[in-house]
């Protein structure tokens, strides 16, 4: 029996052997030996689980054969779970654990009974000869399996045997089975150890991280609540968050009003914990004082020293103030945030109330949607090119929309300053944006939608100039423009493809590169307005459709959004499916698939093997073709300082890796698109049974679908336009470096377009470009460390920007900016726990038994989650939870699955309507309800950034 029940006294090194008792308990034994205050415990090893399962096999169905489908595997696991739940412990084993129980705390005591999945061994590994510590198992460094196994608290002697068999049964919990399948593991080989530990009756509990999970910075994070730790990890108690800088000892806190804790009700001897009210005098006090936060931080740091990697720990404080260490596990760190410049959940740099009416004159700035193209801090090269782009393209728009040439000429100064550079961030100057757009005769038709897309509110809104007669006179022009639009777009795309072909013939000499760049941008300025005309027409069409839909059905525009998907593939979608197609080819070559999934440190070498034909001609052709056609598409691809596959082809490997891992296919992508379109049509039939009205709406959405395709086609052209500029500027930078003018060719990131070109054609006014680039680089690096400014702000008029920007106020800011749960400028705020920005339709779920299909492509919104929600989480593209911490199941699962997640958002399930379009930022910890004009046209319910910009 010794090998089945292991104690510190009898088990020797077995209690520290993860292959027998699991990482969770092996680590506790290591910490106990190192002198930490770990409550006494003993374990039933995985061998005991093996014997129990083996005894039940005659009553179980035959094991599924290799290659059996998911349904067969899940059916067998369900049968095994039911059989284990109904079983009893062998008499000898029950007697043995009864004796060990008495040794922990006596017959009248209470224990915690927890399951732990042991690491997976190779099929031919004898029992007991376990894998290395890094093997896959619960609480392992490879995958923590957060919350996959069951735990039972406040267990007395009478409930011990039942708790053990229920822990065994949890090896085959539905969420555990699905999770193992998702992670590529065999659920039939699951083995579980069970730990029985003296119950610590904590009055306060905590989890602590030795690193900030959102980005890995060396700041410690502590989440604490009254009562026992289940209130924290199950996200059911009200939780305070503390942030500790070990270098300075500084402690900051985000506290909430605390109504609930978890524990055992007074007068109850044993049983599951329940929600208990927090005493009124404690509700608004921090759960921990600064000294306790520092002490917990020091404890966590000591645990990290023992294991050598960042840790999160769980512990409890008893009434006597003693700190007990209950668990430790390797941290799950979030991947790097995909949005440059994000700085966390606190908006800083600009605070203050929105001036009302008769306040001081202000200049209003907004980057609500321009930041989608130029996020964070941009270099001088990017800003100068973007300024040129907006000046030229909007000039062409105004000409096409009937603004007199003389007026455009007289207001050229407004065009030149319509976008500004506010300490590295690109903003629209809204005064000029309104003045220029307001000259378009039809602007009042789309003002509301366009301002919503721009995030313009309050006093930053322009003066309405509605004149029914002027609008009526402009309608024939708009109608004629709409008739010509498809032909003009086709002409534009043919012209653009000719520019790309010409680019292939341009030599690498500075003279040729500069001449090509100037020709390209002169020509673009004469044609790019057609892409903005498309935006104008789309606002009119979809706005009209939304008005009719609401009038006829009472429904919001979400119904129309689904109908505008499908149809002929646009260029952006072709780029995505080309990547999926390449991933399919890679996945079909076992050696190559393994190499790509290993995230090898020599991606350039692996890429060379692929394009050389080592893994087949089809792979080589697809890889080279992808870069040739779509190599300019990358994260932040309008920022000229950013690398794209055009310059570093091997970065494609990082792009396709998740697609290979997921087994993504082009056929599945198309099938989902078709299914989404079909669902959208069915939804329209539901809400609009009148066939004549439905035909009108379908006609409008058909036009909307064409406009959406044009938008994506031309957005991809814009990516290529900036890609050609990047290629020219990087080549010129390399020439400047070779000539000794710059230290590195990439230093051109901190020069303007004209300064780079002027260095060759004699029009430059600065001779020491090296010093200028160094100065600007220093400024840019300093700006990048500042908190993000609000999307909409006002600066005092009449002052130089250097003097007015420090006095800027956030438009519409009320109260403390950045408080958890606060609503500022339409934002709900919480704690970002898994990086990324995603837009989609919300699915408000209060019951985890909800059909997972209802969460497909949705952003899950819930009060709290537990492992039973995994089906929904696996389907969701983002998660918003009212409760939770950086350690919670929601947070860990979000980080593992790469799903943007925001936790600790009070009132989310009531503030966010079911089906509403929202945007969540898992880095900044924000949730934003999207106005109709920003809702994606794609049928998929969620779109990862880059987000769609309406200029």
Residue pairs with C-beta under 8 A, 6 or more apart in sequence:
1 92
1 93
1 96
2 10
2 11
3 14
3 45
3 47
3 128
4 44
4 45
4 47
4 48
4 51
4 93
4 96
5 42
5 43
5 44
5 45
5 48
5 93
5 96
5 97
5 100
6 14
6 15
6 20
6 21
6 42
6 43
6 44
6 45
7 15
7 42
7 43
7 100
7 103
8 15
8 29
8 32
8 40
8 42
11 43
14 20
14 21
14 45
15 21
15 25
15 26
15 29
15 43
16 26
16 29
16 30
16 33
17 26
17 130
18 26
18 118
18 119
18 130
18 133
18 135
18 137
18 140
19 46
19 118
19 119
19 121
19 128
19 129
19 130
19 131
19 135
20 45
20 46
20 47
20 118
20 128
20 130
20 193
21 29
21 43
21 45
21 46
21 116
21 118
21 193
21 195
22 46
22 116
22 117
22 118
22 119
22 137
22 138
22 139
22 192
22 193
22 195
23 116
23 119
23 133
23 137
23 138
23 139
23 140
23 329
24 114
24 116
24 138
24 139
24 195
24 327
24 329
25 41
25 43
25 116
25 193
25 195
27 139
27 307
27 327
27 328
27 329
28 38
28 41
28 195
28 197
28 327
28 328
30 306
30 307
31 38
31 303
31 306
31 325
31 328
32 38
34 306
36 299
36 302
36 303
36 325
37 322
37 323
37 324
37 325
38 324
38 325
38 326
39 197
39 198
39 199
39 200
39 324
39 326
40 104
40 197
40 198
41 104
41 195
41 196
41 197
41 198
42 97
42 100
42 104
42 195
42 196
43 193
43 194
43 195
43 196
44 93
44 97
44 164
44 193
44 194
44 195
44 196
45 193
46 118
46 127
46 191
46 192
46 193
47 127
47 128
48 93
48 193
48 194
49 168
49 171
49 191
49 192
49 193
49 194
50 127
50 191
51 90
52 84
52 87
52 89
52 165
52 168
53 80
53 84
53 168
55 87
56 80
56 83
56 84
56 87
59 83
60 76
60 79
60 80
60 83
61 75
61 76
61 79
63 76
63 188
64 72
64 73
64 76
64 188
70 181
73 177
73 181
73 187
73 188
74 174
74 177
74 178
76 188
77 172
77 174
77 177
77 187
77 188
78 172
78 174
80 169
80 171
80 172
81 169
81 170
81 171
81 172
81 173
82 169
84 165
84 168
84 169
84 171
84 172
85 165
85 166
85 169
87 165
88 94
88 161
88 165
89 97
89 161
89 164
89 165
94 161
97 160
97 161
97 164
97 196
98 157
98 160
100 196
101 107
101 109
101 111
101 157
101 160
101 196
102 157
104 111
104 196
104 197
104 198
105 111
105 198
105 199
107 157
108 156
109 156
109 157
109 198
109 199
110 154
110 155
110 156
110 198
110 199
110 201
110 270
111 155
111 156
111 160
111 196
111 197
111 198
111 199
112 151
112 152
112 153
112 154
112 155
112 195
112 196
112 197
112 198
112 199
113 151
113 152
113 153
113 155
113 160
113 163
113 164
113 167
113 194
113 195
113 196
113 197
114 149
114 150
114 151
114 152
114 167
114 194
114 195
114 197
115 149
115 150
115 151
115 167
115 168
115 170
115 171
115 192
115 193
115 194
116 137
116 138
116 139
116 149
116 192
116 193
116 194
116 195
117 137
117 138
117 145
117 148
117 149
117 171
117 176
117 190
117 191
117 192
118 130
118 137
118 138
118 191
118 192
118 193
119 130
119 131
119 132
119 133
119 135
119 136
119 137
119 140
120 131
120 135
120 136
120 137
120 185
120 186
120 189
121 129
121 130
121 131
121 135
122 131
123 189
125 131
133 140
133 141
134 140
134 141
134 142
135 142
136 142
136 143
136 183
136 185
137 143
137 145
138 144
138 145
138 148
138 149
139 145
139 327
139 329
139 330
140 330
141 309
141 330
143 183
143 896
144 329
144 330
144 332
144 892
144 896
145 176
145 179
146 332
146 889
146 892
146 893
146 896
147 233
147 866
147 867
147 889
147 892
147 893
148 170
148 173
148 175
148 176
148 179
148 867
149 167
149 170
149 171
149 173
149 176
149 192
150 166
150 167
150 169
150 170
150 173
151 167
152 159
152 163
152 166
152 167
152 272
153 199
153 228
153 230
153 272
153 273
154 199
154 264
154 270
154 271
154 272
154 273
155 163
155 199
155 270
156 269
156 270
158 270
159 270
160 196
164 194
164 196
167 192
167 194
168 192
168 194
170 176
170 192
171 190
171 191
171 192
172 187
172 190
173 867
174 871
175 867
175 868
175 869
175 870
175 871
176 187
176 190
176 867
177 187
178 870
178 871
178 874
179 870
180 186
180 187
180 190
181 187
182 874
197 326
200 228
200 316
200 318
200 324
200 326
201 228
201 263
201 264
201 318
201 319
202 227
202 228
202 229
202 316
202 317
202 318
202 324
203 226
203 227
203 316
203 317
203 318
203 319
204 224
204 225
204 226
204 227
204 287
204 288
204 316
204 317
205 224
205 225
205 226
205 227
205 228
205 229
205 231
205 232
205 314
205 315
205 316
205 317
206 222
206 223
206 224
206 225
206 229
206 232
206 287
206 288
206 296
206 314
206 315
206 316
206 317
207 222
207 223
207 224
207 229
207 232
207 233
207 312
207 313
207 314
207 315
207 885
207 886
207 887
208 220
208 221
208 222
208 223
208 296
208 297
208 299
208 300
208 312
208 313
208 315
209 220
209 221
209 222
209 300
209 310
209 311
209 312
209 331
209 886
209 887
210 220
210 300
210 301
210 303
210 304
210 310
210 311
210 312
210 331
211 217
211 218
211 219
211 220
211 310
211 331
211 333
212 218
212 219
212 220
212 221
212 243
212 886
213 221
213 312
213 331
213 332
213 333
213 334
213 833
213 886
213 887
213 891
213 895
214 334
214 337
214 344
214 832
214 833
214 835
214 886
214 923
215 334
215 336
215 337
215 835
215 923
216 310
216 333
216 334
218 246
218 247
219 243
219 244
219 245
219 246
220 243
220 244
220 245
220 246
220 297
220 300
220 301
221 241
221 242
221 243
221 244
221 886
222 241
222 242
222 243
222 244
222 288
222 293
222 296
222 297
223 232
223 239
223 240
223 241
223 242
223 885
223 886
223 887
224 232
224 239
224 240
224 242
224 287
224 288
225 231
225 232
225 237
225 238
225 239
225 240
225 258
225 261
225 262
225 287
226 237
226 258
226 261
226 278
226 282
226 287
227 237
227 261
227 262
227 263
227 273
227 276
228 262
228 263
228 273
228 316
229 314
229 315
229 316
229 326
230 236
230 262
230 273
231 237
231 239
231 260
231 261
231 262
231 273
231 275
232 239
232 314
232 885
232 887
232 888
233 314
233 885
233 887
233 888
233 889
234 262
234 864
234 866
234 888
234 889
235 864
235 865
235 881
235 883
235 884
235 885
235 888
235 889
235 890
235 903
236 260
236 262
236 275
236 864
236 883
237 258
237 260
237 261
237 262
237 275
237 883
238 256
238 257
238 258
238 259
238 260
238 261
238 278
238 883
239 256
239 883
239 884
239 885
239 904
240 253
240 254
240 255
240 256
240 258
240 286
240 287
240 288
241 253
241 254
241 255
241 820
241 831
241 885
241 904
242 251
242 252
242 253
242 254
242 286
242 288
242 293
243 251
243 252
243 253
243 254
244 250
244 251
244 293
244 294
244 297
245 251
246 297
246 301
249 294
251 290
251 293
251 294
253 286
253 293
254 819
254 820
254 831
255 284
255 286
255 287
256 820
256 821
256 904
256 906
257 283
257 284
258 278
258 282
258 283
258 284
258 287
259 277
259 278
259 283
260 275
260 276
260 277
260 278
261 275
261 276
261 277
261 278
262 273
262 274
262 275
262 276
263 273
263 274
263 276
264 270
264 271
264 273
264 274
265 274
265 276
288 296
292 317
295 323
296 315
296 323
299 313
299 315
299 323
299 325
300 311
300 312
300 313
303 311
303 313
303 325
303 328
304 310
304 311
307 328
307 330
309 330
309 331
310 330
310 331
310 333
311 328
311 329
311 330
311 331
312 328
312 329
312 331
312 887
313 325
313 326
313 327
313 328
313 329
314 325
314 326
314 327
314 328
314 887
315 323
315 324
315 325
315 326
316 323
316 324
316 326
317 323
317 324
318 324
332 892
332 895
332 896
333 895
334 833
334 834
334 835
334 895
334 922
335 835
335 895
335 898
336 835
337 835
337 836
337 922
337 923
338 635
338 835
338 836
338 837
338 944
338 945
339 375
339 376
339 836
339 837
339 921
339 923
339 945
340 375
340 376
340 377
340 636
340 639
340 642
341 375
341 376
341 377
341 425
341 784
341 788
342 375
342 376
342 788
342 835
342 921
342 923
342 924
343 786
343 787
343 788
343 924
344 787
344 832
344 923
344 924
344 925
345 818
345 820
345 829
345 830
345 831
345 832
345 924
345 925
345 926
346 787
346 817
346 818
347 787
347 788
347 789
347 790
347 810
347 817
347 818
347 824
347 924
348 786
348 787
348 788
348 817
348 818
349 786
349 787
349 788
349 789
349 790
349 808
350 789
350 790
350 793
350 808
350 809
350 810
351 809
351 810
351 813
351 817
352 808
352 809
352 810
352 813
353 809
353 813
353 814
354 458
354 459
354 794
354 809
354 810
354 811
354 812
354 813
355 362
355 459
355 794
355 809
356 459
357 459
359 459
360 796
360 797
361 796
361 797
361 798
362 459
362 794
362 795
362 796
362 797
362 809
363 429
363 431
363 794
363 795
363 796
363 797
363 804
364 429
364 430
364 431
364 459
364 460
364 792
364 793
364 794
364 811
365 420
365 422
365 427
365 428
365 429
365 430
365 792
365 793
365 794
365 795
365 808
366 427
366 428
366 430
366 454
366 455
366 456
366 460
366 791
366 792
366 793
367 374
367 425
367 426
367 427
367 428
367 791
368 453
368 454
368 455
368 456
368 791
368 792
369 453
369 454
369 455
369 934
369 947
369 949
369 950
370 419
370 426
370 427
370 428
370 949
370 951
371 425
371 426
371 791
372 945
372 946
372 947
372 948
372 949
373 386
373 426
373 638
373 946
373 949
374 382
374 383
374 386
374 425
374 426
374 636
374 638
374 639
375 636
375 639
376 424
376 425
376 784
376 788
377 423
377 424
377 425
377 780
377 783
377 784
378 386
378 424
378 425
378 426
378 639
378 641
379 424
379 639
379 640
379 641
379 749
379 750
379 776
379 780
380 749
380 750
380 751
380 752
380 755
380 776
381 640
381 641
381 729
381 748
381 749
381 750
381 751
381 752
381 753
381 756
382 426
382 638
382 639
382 640
382 641
382 749
383 419
383 421
383 426
383 752
384 752
384 753
384 754
385 640
385 722
385 725
385 753
386 419
386 426
386 638
387 416
387 419
387 421
388 521
388 753
389 524
389 528
389 718
389 721
389 722
390 415
390 418
390 419
390 951
391 415
391 416
391 418
392 521
392 524
392 525
392 528
393 524
393 525
393 528
393 529
393 531
393 532
393 951
394 415
394 418
394 436
394 529
394 532
394 951
395 408
395 415
395 525
395 529
396 525
396 526
396 527
396 528
396 529
396 530
396 532
397 440
397 529
397 532
397 533
397 536
398 408
398 436
398 439
398 440
398 529
399 405
399 408
399 529
400 481
400 529
400 530
400 533
401 440
401 441
401 442
401 481
401 533
401 536
402 440
402 441
402 474
402 477
403 439
403 440
407 439
408 415
411 435
411 436
414 432
414 435
414 436
415 432
415 436
417 429
417 432
418 428
418 429
418 432
418 433
418 436
419 426
419 427
419 428
419 429
420 426
420 427
420 428
420 429
420 801
421 427
422 789
422 801
422 805
423 783
423 786
423 789
423 805
424 779
424 780
424 783
424 784
425 783
425 788
425 789
428 454
430 454
430 456
430 460
430 462
433 454
434 462
434 463
435 462
437 443
437 450
437 462
438 462
438 465
440 536
441 470
441 471
441 473
441 474
441 477
442 471
442 474
442 475
442 477
442 478
442 536
442 540
443 450
444 464
444 465
444 466
444 467
444 471
445 471
445 478
445 539
445 540
445 543
446 536
446 539
446 540
446 543
447 462
447 464
449 539
449 542
449 543
449 931
449 932
449 933
450 539
450 933
450 950
451 457
451 461
451 462
452 931
452 932
452 933
452 934
453 539
453 931
453 933
453 934
453 950
454 950
455 791
455 792
455 825
456 462
456 792
457 792
457 811
457 812
457 825
458 811
458 812
459 794
459 811
460 792
460 794
460 811
478 537
478 540
481 533
481 537
482 537
485 530
485 533
485 534
485 537
486 706
488 530
488 533
489 530
489 534
489 710
489 713
489 714
492 527
492 530
492 531
492 714
492 717
493 713
493 714
493 717
495 523
495 527
496 717
496 720
499 520
499 523
499 724
500 720
500 724
502 516
503 516
503 520
503 724
503 727
506 512
506 513
506 516
507 513
508 731
510 732
510 735
510 760
511 760
513 728
513 731
513 732
514 728
514 732
514 757
514 760
514 761
516 728
517 724
517 725
517 728
517 757
518 757
520 721
520 724
524 721
530 714
531 710
531 711
531 714
531 715
531 717
531 718
532 951
534 707
534 710
534 711
534 714
535 711
535 950
535 951
537 707
538 704
538 707
538 708
538 711
539 933
539 950
541 700
541 703
541 704
541 707
542 557
542 560
542 564
542 700
542 704
542 707
542 932
542 933
543 932
543 933
544 700
545 557
545 560
545 697
545 700
545 701
545 704
546 556
546 557
546 560
546 932
548 693
548 696
548 697
548 700
549 555
549 556
549 557
549 559
549 560
549 688
549 697
550 556
550 557
552 688
552 690
552 693
552 697
553 559
553 687
553 688
554 687
555 687
555 688
556 915
556 932
557 932
557 935
558 841
558 915
558 916
558 917
558 935
559 680
559 683
559 684
559 687
560 697
560 700
560 701
560 704
561 917
561 935
561 936
561 937
561 939
562 676
562 677
562 679
562 680
562 683
562 939
563 677
563 680
563 681
563 684
563 697
563 698
563 701
563 704
563 705
564 701
564 704
564 705
564 708
564 937
564 939
565 673
565 676
565 677
565 680
565 705
565 708
565 937
565 938
565 939
565 940
566 673
566 674
566 676
566 677
566 705
566 939
567 705
567 706
567 709
568 709
569 577
570 708
570 709
570 710
570 712
570 713
570 716
571 712
571 713
571 716
571 717
572 633
572 712
572 713
572 715
572 716
573 712
574 630
575 629
575 630
575 633
575 716
576 669
577 666
577 669
577 670
578 622
578 625
578 626
578 629
578 630
579 626
579 630
579 652
579 655
579 656
579 659
580 659
580 664
580 665
580 666
580 669
581 622
581 666
582 619
582 622
582 623
582 626
582 652
582 656
583 656
583 659
583 660
583 664
584 664
584 665
584 666
585 616
585 618
585 619
585 622
586 592
586 593
586 596
586 610
586 615
586 619
586 656
586 660
587 593
587 660
587 663
589 615
589 616
589 619
591 615
592 610
592 615
592 619
593 660
595 606
596 606
596 653
596 656
596 657
596 660
597 657
597 660
597 661
599 657
600 606
603 650
603 651
603 653
603 654
604 650
606 650
606 653
607 623
607 649
607 650
607 652
607 653
609 615
610 619
610 620
610 623
611 620
611 623
611 624
611 649
612 620
613 619
613 620
623 649
623 652
626 645
626 652
627 645
627 646
627 649
627 652
630 645
631 644
631 645
631 646
631 649
631 723
632 644
632 645
632 646
632 719
632 720
632 722
632 723
632 724
632 726
633 644
633 645
633 716
633 719
634 642
634 643
634 644
634 645
634 651
635 642
635 946
636 642
636 946
637 644
637 719
637 722
637 723
637 946
638 718
638 719
638 722
640 722
640 725
640 726
640 729
640 749
641 746
641 749
643 651
644 651
644 723
644 726
645 651
645 652
645 655
646 723
646 726
646 727
647 726
647 727
647 730
658 898
672 940
673 939
673 940
676 857
676 939
676 940
676 941
677 939
680 939
681 698
684 694
684 697
684 698
685 694
688 694
688 697
704 937
705 937
708 937
708 938
711 937
711 948
715 948
725 753
729 748
729 753
729 756
730 745
730 746
730 748
732 748
732 756
732 757
732 759
732 760
733 742
733 744
733 745
733 746
733 747
733 748
733 756
734 745
735 745
735 760
736 742
736 745
736 747
736 748
736 756
736 759
736 769
737 743
737 744
737 745
737 747
741 759
741 769
741 770
742 748
742 769
742 770
742 773
743 770
747 769
747 770
747 773
747 774
747 777
748 756
748 773
749 773
749 777
750 772
750 773
750 774
750 776
750 777
750 780
751 769
751 772
751 773
751 776
754 763
754 764
755 764
755 766
755 769
755 772
757 763
757 764
758 764
758 765
759 769
766 772
788 924
789 808
790 810
790 811
790 813
790 817
790 825
791 825
792 810
792 811
792 812
792 825
793 808
793 809
793 810
793 811
794 808
794 809
794 811
795 801
795 804
795 805
795 807
795 808
796 804
796 807
797 804
799 807
810 817
810 824
810 825
811 825
812 824
812 825
813 824
813 825
814 824
815 822
815 824
816 822
817 824
818 824
818 829
819 829
820 829
820 830
820 831
820 904
820 905
820 906
820 925
821 828
821 829
821 830
821 904
821 905
821 906
821 907
822 828
822 829
823 829
823 911
826 928
826 929
827 926
827 927
827 928
828 880
828 905
828 907
828 908
828 911
828 912
828 926
828 927
828 928
829 905
829 925
829 926
829 927
830 880
830 881
830 902
830 903
830 904
830 905
830 906
830 908
830 925
830 926
830 927
831 884
831 885
831 886
831 902
831 903
831 904
831 925
832 901
832 902
832 921
832 922
832 923
832 924
832 925
832 926
833 884
833 885
833 886
833 888
833 890
833 891
833 894
833 895
833 901
833 902
833 903
833 922
833 925
834 879
834 891
834 894
834 895
834 898
834 899
834 900
834 901
834 922
835 900
835 922
835 923
836 878
836 898
836 899
836 900
836 921
836 922
836 923
836 944
837 900
837 919
837 920
837 921
837 922
837 923
837 944
837 945
837 947
838 859
838 877
838 878
838 899
838 900
838 919
838 920
838 922
838 942
838 943
838 944
838 945
839 917
839 918
839 919
839 930
839 934
839 935
839 936
839 942
839 943
839 945
839 947
840 857
840 858
840 859
840 877
840 878
840 917
840 918
840 941
840 942
840 943
841 857
841 858
841 859
841 915
841 916
841 917
841 918
841 941
841 942
842 858
842 859
842 861
842 880
842 912
842 913
842 914
842 915
842 916
842 917
842 918
843 854
843 855
843 858
843 859
843 860
843 861
843 872
843 876
843 914
843 915
844 861
844 862
844 909
844 912
844 913
844 914
845 855
845 860
845 861
845 862
845 869
845 872
846 862
846 863
846 909
848 865
848 866
848 868
848 869
848 871
848 872
849 868
850 872
852 871
852 872
852 874
852 875
853 875
855 872
855 875
855 876
856 875
856 941
857 875
857 877
857 940
857 941
857 942
858 875
858 876
858 877
858 941
858 942
859 876
859 877
859 878
859 879
859 880
859 918
859 920
859 941
859 942
860 869
860 872
860 873
860 876
860 878
860 879
860 880
861 879
861 880
861 881
861 908
861 909
861 912
862 869
862 879
862 880
862 881
862 882
862 908
862 909
863 881
863 882
863 883
863 908
863 909
864 881
864 882
864 883
864 884
864 890
865 873
865 879
865 881
865 884
865 888
865 889
865 890
866 889
867 889
869 889
869 890
870 893
873 879
873 890
873 893
873 894
873 897
873 899
874 897
876 899
877 899
877 900
877 941
877 942
877 944
878 899
878 900
878 901
878 920
878 922
878 942
879 890
879 894
879 899
879 900
879 901
879 902
880 901
880 902
880 903
880 905
880 908
880 912
880 918
880 920
880 927
881 888
881 890
881 901
881 902
881 903
881 904
881 905
881 908
882 904
882 905
882 906
882 907
882 908
882 909
883 903
883 904
884 890
884 891
884 903
884 904
885 891
885 903
885 904
886 903
888 903
890 901
890 903
891 901
891 903
893 899
893 901
894 900
894 901
894 922
895 901
900 920
900 921
900 922
901 920
901 922
902 920
902 921
902 922
902 925
902 926
902 927
905 927
908 927
912 918
912 927
912 929
916 929
916 930
917 929
917 930
917 932
917 934
917 935
917 936
918 927
918 928
918 929
918 930
919 927
919 928
919 930
919 934
919 947
920 926
920 927
920 928
921 927
921 928
933 950
934 948
934 950
936 943
936 948
937 948
